[in-house]
Amino acid sequence: MPNVSICIPTYNRAQILPYAVNSVLNQTYGDFELLICDDASPDNTAEVVAQWDDPRIRYIRHPQNIKRSRNMRSGYEAAQGQYFIKFDDDDALTPTFLERTVAVMESQPDVDFVCTDHWVINARNERDQAATAVNSAKWGKDRLAEAVIDDLLKETFVRQSLQVGSTLFRKDCLRTVDFMRFEADGCEDFDLLVRLAAVGKTGFFIPEKLMEYRFHGGQTSLKQDIHFLSAKIFCLESYRFPERPELETIRFAKLAGLKQVLAMRLIEKGEAQRGRQLIQELAALGPLSSKAKLGQLLSYLPLRLRQLAFQGFRQLRPEDYSERVRNAAG
């Protein structure tokens, strides 16, 4: 049996998949299996995978599209190693990722998973030093030492410092929480880490950048935004922190913020009634923010005028580091 199982779920990315796969095959630690889980891609993914003649590669192609979370789950269920990592088909591991993370697991049996910092890369596979530094600071990775993480619940739920794609898990610890919930599709990584922290698992952080996370050109669609926001609201509504009242306060604040953003997205998309209903729910909890009041007002405009207004507001907002990388990459 392999010691490590690596899962790369993929869909319709035959051109970019080799970068992810080769990053695994170039590892300095070789006791692994690589599970490429293809969610019925309509492109030539099968032909691309056929180019590798390596017995460690297992290609799982689903005859019909089963969606993102179930595709991830298929790799987890097929995995034979005692350690497990899942990362996306557009990302990559640096050559020493497995060597460094497995060493921690082997030397510290009480550690349930090991997470590392990561690089930000663009569509041309180029590392962006400035964006990487901003990203590490934004999520608090730059202040974490190489050690067991003190308050794992705070790091995962409040600061969201950790990332599943740069994390090696003991498969046994994932069984404890049944890996990923389908209802959390779109933010299942966040949900998995929070649920592991909530049941008392132990995480270890390595501050080295041992993974590459890609920012593509272009932006997400309104439909994707709404899907993600709805999934995250599901997650937050399912959590309870009875012994941490300060986290409960943060949970309610996060929920209110997400519902406000979701309301705005729905109003922009044309689902004004649903958007107004969410705003009414927020009004029942306390005074509305100026942004919520503006969204409520805009919801009564004709759809085309409404969308033009939202586009105008977006152009006035300063471009953040992720948008800069995406736009520069094309």
C-alpha positions as CSV (number, residue, x, y, z in Angstrom):
1,M,0.0,0.0,0.0
2,P,1.2,3.5,-0.7
3,N,2.0,5.7,2.3
4,V,0.3,8.8,0.8
5,S,-2.7,9.2,-1.4
6,I,-2.9,12.4,-3.5
7,C,-6.2,13.3,-5.1
8,I,-6.5,15.7,-8.0
9,P,-10.2,16.2,-9.0
10,T,-10.4,17.6,-12.5
11,Y,-13.0,18.8,-15.0
12,N,-12.4,20.1,-18.5
13,R,-8.8,21.3,-17.9
14,A,-6.7,19.0,-20.1
15,Q,-4.4,21.9,-21.0
16,I,-3.5,22.8,-17.5
17,L,-3.7,19.4,-15.7
18,P,-0.1,18.4,-16.6
19,Y,1.3,21.2,-14.5
20,A,-0.5,19.8,-11.4
21,V,0.3,16.1,-12.2
22,N,4.0,16.8,-12.9
23,S,4.3,18.6,-9.6
24,V,3.4,15.3,-7.9
25,L,5.6,13.2,-10.1
26,N,8.6,15.5,-9.3
27,Q,8.3,15.0,-5.5
28,T,11.4,14.2,-3.6
29,Y,9.3,11.7,-1.6
30,G,8.0,8.9,-3.8
31,D,5.9,6.6,-1.7
32,F,2.5,7.8,-3.0
33,E,-0.4,7.0,-5.3
34,L,-1.9,9.8,-7.5
35,L,-5.7,9.6,-8.0
36,I,-6.8,11.7,-11.0
37,C,-10.6,12.0,-10.6
38,D,-12.2,13.1,-13.9
39,D,-15.8,14.4,-13.7
40,A,-16.8,13.3,-17.2
41,S,-14.7,16.0,-18.9
42,P,-15.8,16.7,-22.5
43,D,-12.3,17.6,-23.5
44,N,-9.3,15.3,-24.1
45,T,-8.4,14.8,-20.5
46,A,-8.3,11.0,-20.9
47,E,-5.7,11.3,-23.7
48,V,-3.6,13.7,-21.6
49,V,-3.6,11.3,-18.7
50,A,-2.6,8.4,-21.0
51,Q,0.8,10.1,-21.6
52,W,2.0,9.1,-18.2
53,D,3.3,5.6,-17.8
54,D,3.6,5.5,-14.0
55,P,2.1,2.7,-11.9
56,R,1.5,5.2,-9.1
57,I,-1.2,7.0,-11.2
58,R,-4.8,5.8,-10.9
59,Y,-7.2,7.4,-13.4
60,I,-10.9,7.5,-12.2
61,R,-13.2,8.7,-14.9
62,H,-16.9,9.1,-14.1
63,P,-19.2,8.3,-17.1
64,Q,-21.5,11.2,-16.1
65,N,-20.8,14.5,-14.4
66,I,-21.4,14.1,-10.6
67,K,-20.4,17.6,-9.6
68,R,-17.4,19.0,-7.7
69,S,-17.9,17.7,-4.2
70,R,-18.8,14.2,-5.2
71,N,-15.8,14.1,-7.6
72,M,-13.6,15.0,-4.7
73,R,-15.3,12.4,-2.5
74,S,-14.6,9.7,-5.1
75,G,-10.8,10.2,-4.7
76,Y,-11.1,10.1,-0.9
77,E,-13.1,6.9,-1.0
78,A,-10.6,5.2,-3.4
79,A,-7.5,6.3,-1.5
80,Q,-5.4,3.5,0.0
81,G,-2.7,5.6,1.9
82,Q,-2.7,6.4,5.5
83,Y,-2.1,10.1,4.6
84,F,-4.3,12.0,2.2
85,I,-4.1,15.3,0.3
86,K,-6.5,16.8,-2.2
87,F,-5.6,19.8,-4.3
88,D,-7.2,21.3,-7.4
89,D,-6.2,20.6,-11.0
90,D,-5.0,24.2,-11.6
91,D,-2.7,24.2,-8.5
92,A,0.6,22.4,-7.8
93,L,2.9,21.1,-5.1
94,T,6.5,22.2,-4.7
95,P,9.0,19.3,-4.9
96,T,9.6,18.9,-1.2
97,F,5.9,19.2,-0.1
98,L,5.5,15.5,0.7
99,E,9.0,15.1,2.2
100,R,8.5,18.0,4.7
101,T,4.9,17.2,5.7
102,V,5.3,13.4,6.0
103,A,8.3,14.0,8.2
104,V,6.2,15.9,10.6
105,M,3.5,13.2,10.6
106,E,6.0,10.5,11.2
107,S,7.8,12.3,14.0
108,Q,4.6,13.6,15.8
109,P,1.9,10.9,15.9
110,D,-0.5,13.2,17.8
111,V,-0.7,15.6,14.8
112,D,-3.7,15.0,12.6
113,F,-2.8,17.2,9.7
114,V,0.0,19.5,8.5
115,C,-0.6,22.7,6.6
116,T,1.9,24.9,4.8
117,D,2.0,28.4,3.3
118,H,1.8,28.7,-0.4
119,W,2.8,30.8,-3.5
120,V,0.4,32.7,-5.6
121,I,0.8,31.9,-9.3
122,N,-0.9,33.4,-12.4
123,A,-2.2,31.8,-15.6
124,R,1.3,31.6,-17.0
125,N,2.6,29.5,-14.0
126,E,4.6,32.5,-12.8
127,R,5.0,33.1,-9.0
128,D,3.9,36.6,-8.0
129,Q,6.1,37.6,-5.1
130,A,4.1,40.7,-4.1
131,A,0.7,38.9,-4.3
132,T,2.1,36.0,-2.3
133,A,3.2,38.3,0.5
134,V,-0.1,40.2,0.6
135,N,-2.0,36.8,0.6
136,S,0.0,35.4,3.5
137,A,-0.5,38.6,5.5
138,K,-4.2,38.9,4.7
139,W,-4.9,35.4,6.0
140,G,-2.4,35.5,8.9
141,K,-0.1,32.9,7.6
142,D,2.9,35.2,8.0
143,R,2.5,35.2,11.8
144,L,2.3,31.5,12.3
145,A,5.4,29.7,13.5
146,E,6.5,26.1,12.7
147,A,4.6,24.4,15.4
148,V,1.3,22.9,16.6
149,I,-1.4,25.5,16.1
150,D,-2.5,26.9,19.4
151,D,-6.2,27.8,18.8
152,L,-7.2,25.8,15.8
153,L,-10.8,26.8,15.9
154,K,-9.9,30.5,15.8
155,E,-7.5,30.0,13.0
156,T,-9.9,28.0,10.8
157,F,-13.2,29.7,11.6
158,V,-12.3,33.3,12.4
159,R,-9.0,34.0,10.5
160,Q,-9.4,31.2,7.9
161,S,-5.6,31.0,7.8
162,L,-5.4,27.4,6.5
163,Q,-6.1,25.8,3.1
164,V,-6.9,22.2,2.3
165,G,-4.9,22.2,-0.9
166,S,-1.7,22.8,1.1
167,T,-2.6,20.3,3.8
168,L,-1.6,16.7,4.4
169,F,-4.1,14.8,6.5
170,R,-4.2,11.5,8.3
171,K,-7.0,9.7,6.6
172,D,-8.3,8.4,9.9
173,C,-9.0,12.0,11.1
174,L,-11.0,12.7,8.0
175,R,-13.2,9.7,8.7
176,T,-14.1,11.3,12.0
177,V,-16.0,14.0,10.2
178,D,-16.9,12.0,7.1
179,F,-14.6,14.1,4.9
180,M,-16.7,16.7,2.9
181,R,-20.4,17.6,3.1
182,F,-22.1,17.9,-0.3
183,E,-24.2,20.8,1.0
184,A,-21.1,22.8,1.5
185,D,-20.2,22.6,-2.2
186,G,-18.1,25.6,-3.1
187,C,-16.7,26.2,0.4
188,E,-16.2,22.6,1.4
189,D,-12.5,23.2,2.2
190,F,-13.4,25.9,4.8
191,D,-16.1,23.6,6.2
192,L,-13.8,20.6,6.5
193,L,-11.2,22.5,8.5
194,V,-13.7,24.1,10.8
195,R,-15.4,20.8,11.6
196,L,-12.0,19.1,12.3
197,A,-11.1,21.9,14.7
198,A,-14.5,21.7,16.4
199,V,-14.0,18.0,17.2
200,G,-10.6,18.7,18.7
201,K,-8.2,17.6,16.0
202,T,-4.6,18.8,16.1
203,G,-3.0,20.9,13.2
204,F,0.6,21.7,12.6
205,F,1.8,24.6,10.4
206,I,4.9,24.8,8.3
207,P,5.6,28.5,7.3
208,E,7.5,27.5,4.1
209,K,5.7,28.0,0.8
210,L,5.3,24.4,-0.4
211,M,2.3,24.7,-2.7
212,E,1.3,26.9,-5.6
213,Y,-2.2,28.4,-5.7
214,R,-3.4,29.8,-9.0
215,F,-5.3,32.9,-9.8
216,H,-6.8,32.7,-13.3
217,G,-7.7,35.5,-15.6
218,G,-11.3,36.7,-15.5
219,Q,-13.8,36.8,-12.6
220,T,-16.4,34.5,-11.1
221,S,-19.9,34.7,-12.4
222,L,-22.9,35.9,-10.5
223,K,-24.2,32.4,-10.5
224,Q,-21.0,31.1,-8.9
225,D,-21.0,33.9,-6.3
226,I,-24.6,33.0,-5.3
227,H,-23.8,29.3,-5.1
228,F,-20.8,29.9,-2.9
229,L,-22.5,32.4,-0.6
230,S,-25.5,30.0,-0.1
231,A,-23.1,27.2,0.7
232,K,-21.2,29.2,3.2
233,I,-24.4,30.4,4.9
234,F,-25.4,26.7,5.2
235,C,-22.1,26.0,6.9
236,L,-22.4,28.9,9.4
237,E,-25.9,28.1,10.3
238,S,-24.9,24.5,11.0
239,Y,-22.1,25.4,13.5
240,R,-22.5,25.9,17.2
241,F,-19.8,26.9,19.7
242,P,-21.5,26.7,23.1
243,E,-18.3,26.8,25.0
244,R,-16.9,29.8,23.1
245,P,-19.4,32.6,23.3
246,E,-17.0,35.0,21.5
247,L,-17.1,32.7,18.5
248,E,-20.9,32.6,18.6
249,T,-20.9,36.4,18.4
250,I,-18.5,36.2,15.4
251,R,-20.6,33.5,13.8
252,F,-23.8,35.7,13.9
253,A,-21.8,38.7,12.6
254,K,-20.4,36.6,9.7
255,L,-23.9,35.3,8.9
256,A,-25.3,38.8,8.7
257,G,-22.5,39.9,6.5
258,L,-22.9,37.0,4.1
259,K,-26.7,37.4,3.9
260,Q,-26.2,41.1,3.0
261,V,-23.8,40.2,0.2
262,L,-26.1,37.4,-1.0
263,A,-29.0,39.8,-1.0
264,M,-27.1,42.2,-3.2
265,R,-26.1,39.5,-5.6
266,L,-29.6,38.2,-5.9
267,I,-30.9,41.7,-6.6
268,E,-28.3,42.2,-9.3
269,K,-29.1,38.9,-10.9
270,G,-32.8,39.7,-11.1
271,E,-34.1,37.8,-8.1
272,A,-35.3,41.0,-6.3
273,Q,-37.9,39.4,-4.2
274,R,-35.5,36.9,-2.6
275,G,-33.0,39.7,-2.1
276,R,-35.5,41.9,-0.4
277,Q,-36.6,39.0,1.8
278,L,-33.0,38.6,3.1
279,I,-32.8,42.3,3.8
280,Q,-36.0,42.1,5.8
281,E,-34.5,39.3,7.8
282,L,-31.5,41.4,8.6
283,A,-33.8,44.4,9.5
284,A,-35.5,42.2,12.1
285,L,-32.1,41.7,13.8
286,G,-31.1,45.3,14.0
287,P,-30.5,48.5,12.0
288,L,-29.7,48.0,8.3
289,S,-26.3,49.1,7.0
290,S,-26.2,51.9,4.3
291,K,-25.2,49.2,1.8
292,A,-28.3,47.1,2.6
293,K,-30.5,50.1,2.4
294,L,-29.0,51.0,-1.0
295,G,-29.6,47.4,-2.2
296,Q,-33.2,47.5,-1.1
297,L,-33.7,50.8,-3.0
298,L,-32.0,49.4,-6.2
299,S,-34.2,46.3,-6.1
300,Y,-37.1,48.4,-7.3
301,L,-35.3,49.7,-10.4
302,P,-35.7,47.9,-13.8
303,L,-33.2,45.1,-14.1
304,R,-31.0,46.7,-16.7
305,L,-30.6,49.9,-14.7
306,R,-30.0,47.8,-11.6
307,Q,-27.2,45.9,-13.3
308,L,-25.6,49.1,-14.6
309,A,-25.6,50.5,-11.1
310,F,-23.8,47.5,-9.7
311,Q,-21.3,47.5,-12.5
312,G,-20.6,51.2,-11.8
313,F,-20.0,50.5,-8.0
314,R,-17.7,47.7,-8.9
315,Q,-15.5,49.9,-11.1
316,L,-15.2,52.5,-8.3
317,R,-13.8,49.8,-5.9
318,P,-10.0,49.6,-5.8
319,E,-8.6,46.5,-7.5
320,D,-7.3,44.0,-4.9
321,Y,-4.2,41.8,-5.2
322,S,-6.1,38.8,-6.5
323,E,-7.8,40.8,-9.2
324,R,-4.5,42.4,-10.2
325,V,-2.9,38.9,-10.7
326,R,-6.0,37.7,-12.6
327,N,-6.1,40.7,-14.9
328,A,-2.3,40.7,-15.6
329,A,-2.5,37.0,-16.4
330,G,-5.2,37.5,-18.9
